[in-house]
Amino acid sequence: MKVNKVLLLIAMISFCFIGANAQVKKEFEGEIVYRNFENHSKMVRRFSSGMAYNGARTVRVIMKGANMHIIDESLQMHTLLLPEQSKVILYSDCLERGMEFSFDAYVNNYMMSCSPDPRYVSGVKQENKYTMNKVSQGEFNGEICDIYKVDVEAILQAGETVHHSELWVSSKYDIYKCYWYFLNGIQAPGIVLKRTLETNGKVPIFGKMNSFVASEVQEIKERLVSDDEMSVPKNFEIKVSDSPFKVVGLMKDTKKYLKKKKMYPGDAEKDLDVTFKIEEEWEF
Amino acid sequence: MGILRLKCLFLIMVVASIQMLQPCCAQIKEDYEYERASLCMMLIKHHEKKFGNEIQYVFSRMQVPMRFNDHDLGVRLVSFASERKQLDNIKSFIQQVNLGKRCISKWFNRNKASGLMDMELIKERGLYNATLGDVNVARNQIRGLALLEDAGEMLIGNTYLVMNDITYVDHSTGWNIFKDVINFTKNITDIWTKDNVSDADNPFVNSDLSSINATLDDIKGFRVKVKTYLFKLKWNNEIANQFYNMFYIDSENPDPAKFSAFKSENELFEMEYVGMVENTSTKASLNGVTTNEQLITKVCTRALDKNIADLQHEFEDFRIKAPIVNISPIQVQIGLKEDVSESSRFEVLERRIKDDGRVEYKRVGIVKPVKDKIWDNRFMSIEENALNSNLLYTEFVKVSGSDFYPGMFIREIK
C-alpha cells in the first residue's frame, strides 16, 4: 500500500515536472531572419531557373502554429507552407502573382532532399541514407548551441547526391515540424542559429552540381503573428497547378523581371561589395 | 606626453640595438633574422572544386616559409561567393575586413577588448634589447630618429599579404564523360529492369578520385595550379605619425577617444597590390611518400614555394637577403626551394650604418651558383633521396668583387 503511494507520488511529481517543462518551452511563434552566403556551381545555377546564384541572400521565416511563411527578400519571392490546408503557395512581389500546389507534392519534390523520411517523387519512392549526430556544443551570439553533423546520401534516378551539414541548434524554443522543410528535411530539434550545407551531386552527361550555403541568424523576434501574414496579398493572382514542376515558369519569370530591372542579386554582385565567407576568428 | 614617452621607449630600444647591428660578422643569425619580411598567408577556399577540402586541410597546417616572419591574423581561409574576378574579390575583401589595420594591430599586439597596444613584437622581430634601455637617448637622438624610421620601413613596411588560390588540375574529364555516358545508360536500364547494380561493383569507380580515401596509386598524378597574389602594407612616416598621434594607446596611457578612433578608422591602413604569379606544379615523385596527405602536402608546398620564389624574381621589394655563412667556399643556405639555378646571379651586399644612423646596403660584388652544388632544400627532398638534398648549403663562386666575409648578404639580381 505504502509502495503504491510512493509510486503515485513519483508519478505526480514527474507529471508536474513534465508540465512545468512544457510551460517553459513552447513552440516558437514569430520571425527569424537569416543571412546566407551561397556558392553554386555553374550547373546548379543553370538548372535552378534563377533561384540559385552566387552571393548573399536574406531570408525571413515567419512561423505561426504549423504554418510557415518563407520570404526570400533578395529575390522577393514568398513560399507559404500551409499544411493544415494541404497547400503550398509561391508568389512573387515583383510579378504580383503566384502558384498554388498540393502540399505533399510540392514539399516532396523541393523541400525534403535531406530528409530521413521516405517520400514519393513523381510516383517513385525515394529514401536517403541519413545520419545525424550531436558532436559538441558551441556559443553563438551568446547562446549555447548543440552542434550537429548531418550526412545524407541520396541515390536518385538522375544521379547521386551527397549532403553534409553542420547545424548549431538552440534549444530555447520548441518548433513545429514544418520548420524542417525550411531545412530541406533535416530534423533539427530546435531553431537553427547557424548552419552550413554542402551538396555534391552528379548528373550523368551534364556533370557535377555542387553547392555550398552558409547561413547565420541575424535576428529572432518572438511575437504574435497575424493571420494576414500567412496569406497572399489580396490583389495577387494565384493560379492553382497540379504539377509542382510548373513552379519553374514562375521562377524564370521572376528572374527575367529582376534582370530587366537590374535587381537580380546574381548580377548586382558585380557592383556591390564582394560576398565572402570566413570561418575562423580574427585574432586582431 | 604619451607619444613622447612612446617614442623615447622606441628610441631607447632602437638606439640600444646599434650595438647589436654594427658588428655584422659576429651576428649573422641576428642580422639575417632582422631582415625578414612578415607574411600573412591566406588561401581562397573552393567549396565546389575537386580536392578543395584536402587542399584546405594541408594548407591550414603549412608553416610560413623559412626566412619570413609569420604574421598570421587568425583567419587563413576565405571563400568568395562568385569567383569571376579573384583579384577584385581579394581587393574588396581586404577593404571590407580592413586587413591593413589588422596587420598594424598585430604589429602592436593590440588587445581586441581594451585596445591597448605594446611594442613586444617589434622588439622581438627587430631584435631590440629592452634591457639596454639606459643608453643615453639624448646623445644618440639623431641616429635614433633615423633608426626609428628605418625600423618602421624594415619591419612594418615589410608586411605582406600572400593570397593563394590553389586548384586541382583535373585530367580525368574526358574519362568521366565517357563513364557518365555508361552510367547514364545503366541508369536508364535500371529504371526499366529494376536491376540493382551497386556502384562498388564498377571496377573503374576509384578513377573518379572523389575523396582523400582514394589509394595513393590513384592520386600519383595529383597536380595543382597555384595563383599567388601579393599585397604590401602601406607604411610611411606620415602614416606612422598619424598612428602614434591619433591611435596608439598602452597600459600607461589608455585613452578612450583614441581607442574609439582606431576602432572606427577604415581608410588609413591600406594594402597595396604588388602583383601576381601563376604556376602549375610538376608531377611529384612518390619517393618517401606513404600517404595521400603527404603527397598533397608535398605538391602544394612545393608549388607555393615556387610561387614565392617567382614573386621574389619578379618584385625586388619582396626579395629576401640571405647571409653568407662561409667564404671558402662561399656558402649560403638557399637552394632549389628559392628557385636557385645555374643561371641565377646574386649581388653581394655589405650592410653599413651611415652617420645619421640609417642602414644602407652597398653592392660589393656578384656571385653565381656552382653547377651540381645547388642544395635541394625543397619540401621532403631528403625523404625523396633527391640529389644534393644533403648539402645544407648552395656553393657560389665569385663573378666580381672581393673581400667577402661571412655576414654579408646576397640578393638575387635579374
HADDOCK unambig.tbl for C-alpha pairs under 7 A between the chains (distance, minus, plus):
assign (segid A and resid 37 and name CA) (segid B and resid 81 and name CA) 6.74 0.50 0.50
assign (segid A and resid 38 and name CA) (segid B and resid 81 and name CA) 5.74 0.50 0.50
assign (segid A and resid 39 and name CA) (segid B and resid 81 and name CA) 4.70 0.50 0.50
assign (segid A and resid 39 and name CA) (segid B and resid 82 and name CA) 6.75 0.50 0.50
assign (segid A and resid 41 and name CA) (segid B and resid 48 and name CA) 6.57 0.50 0.50
assign (segid A and resid 54 and name CA) (segid B and resid 81 and name CA) 4.92 0.50 0.50
assign (segid A and resid 54 and name CA) (segid B and resid 82 and name CA) 5.28 0.50 0.50
assign (segid A and resid 55 and name CA) (segid B and resid 81 and name CA) 4.93 0.50 0.50
assign (segid A and resid 55 and name CA) (segid B and resid 82 and name CA) 6.49 0.50 0.50
assign (segid A and resid 157 and name CA) (segid B and resid 187 and name CA) 6.52 0.50 0.50
assign (segid A and resid 204 and name CA) (segid B and resid 180 and name CA) 4.84 0.50 0.50
assign (segid A and resid 204 and name CA) (segid B and resid 181 and name CA) 6.52 0.50 0.50
assign (segid A and resid 204 and name CA) (segid B and resid 183 and name CA) 6.95 0.50 0.50
assign (segid A and resid 204 and name CA) (segid B and resid 184 and name CA) 5.40 0.50 0.50
assign (segid A and resid 205 and name CA) (segid B and resid 177 and name CA) 6.11 0.50 0.50
assign (segid A and resid 205 and name CA) (segid B and resid 180 and name CA) 5.43 0.50 0.50
assign (segid A and resid 205 and name CA) (segid B and resid 181 and name CA) 5.98 0.50 0.50
assign (segid A and resid 210 and name CA) (segid B and resid 48 and name CA) 5.33 0.50 0.50
assign (segid A and resid 211 and name CA) (segid B and resid 48 and name CA) 6.37 0.50 0.50
assign (segid A and resid 212 and name CA) (segid B and resid 47 and name CA) 6.29 0.50 0.50
assign (segid A and resid 273 and name CA) (segid B and resid 92 and name CA) 6.38 0.50 0.50
assign (segid A and resid 274 and name CA) (segid B and resid 89 and name CA) 5.84 0.50 0.50
assign (segid A and resid 274 and name CA) (segid B and resid 92 and name CA) 6.01 0.50 0.50
assign (segid A and resid 274 and name CA) (segid B and resid 93 and name CA) 6.95 0.50 0.50
assign (segid A and resid 275 and name CA) (segid B and resid 80 and name CA) 5.98 0.50 0.50
assign (segid A and resid 275 and name CA) (segid B and resid 81 and name CA) 5.57 0.50 0.50
assign (segid A and resid 276 and name CA) (segid B and resid 78 and name CA) 6.71 0.50 0.50
assign (segid A and resid 276 and name CA) (segid B and resid 79 and name CA) 5.44 0.50 0.50
assign (segid A and resid 276 and name CA) (segid B and resid 80 and name CA) 4.32 0.50 0.50
assign (segid A and resid 276 and name CA) (segid B and resid 81 and name CA) 5.85 0.50 0.50
assign (segid A and resid 277 and name CA) (segid B and resid 78 and name CA) 5.70 0.50 0.50
assign (segid A and resid 277 and name CA) (segid B and resid 79 and name CA) 5.13 0.50 0.50
assign (segid A and resid 277 and name CA) (segid B and resid 80 and name CA) 6.41 0.50 0.50
assign (segid A and resid 278 and name CA) (segid B and resid 77 and name CA) 6.21 0.50 0.50
assign (segid A and resid 278 and name CA) (segid B and resid 78 and name CA) 4.89 0.50 0.50
assign (segid A and resid 278 and name CA) (segid B and resid 79 and name CA) 6.57 0.50 0.50
assign (segid A and resid 280 and name CA) (segid B and resid 74 and name CA) 6.67 0.50 0.50
assign (segid A and resid 280 and name CA) (segid B and resid 75 and name CA) 5.16 0.50 0.50
assign (segid A and resid 281 and name CA) (segid B and resid 74 and name CA) 5.90 0.50 0.50
assign (segid A and resid 281 and name CA) (segid B and resid 75 and name CA) 5.97 0.50 0.50
assign (segid A and resid 282 and name CA) (segid B and resid 73 and name CA) 5.94 0.50 0.50
assign (segid A and resid 282 and name CA) (segid B and resid 74 and name CA) 4.86 0.50 0.50
assign (segid A and resid 282 and name CA) (segid B and resid 75 and name CA) 5.57 0.50 0.50
assign (segid A and resid 283 and name CA) (segid B and resid 73 and name CA) 5.50 0.50 0.50
assign (segid A and resid 283 and name CA) (segid B and resid 74 and name CA) 4.98 0.50 0.50
assign (segid A and resid 284 and name CA) (segid B and resid 73 and name CA) 6.10 0.50 0.50
assign (segid A and resid 284 and name CA) (segid B and resid 102 and name CA) 5.37 0.50 0.50
assign (segid A and resid 284 and name CA) (segid B and resid 105 and name CA) 5.80 0.50 0.50
assign (segid A and resid 284 and name CA) (segid B and resid 106 and name CA) 5.95 0.50 0.50
assign (segid A and resid 284 and name CA) (segid B and resid 110 and name CA) 6.84 0.50 0.50
assign (segid A and resid 284 and name CA) (segid B and resid 112 and name CA) 6.33 0.50 0.50
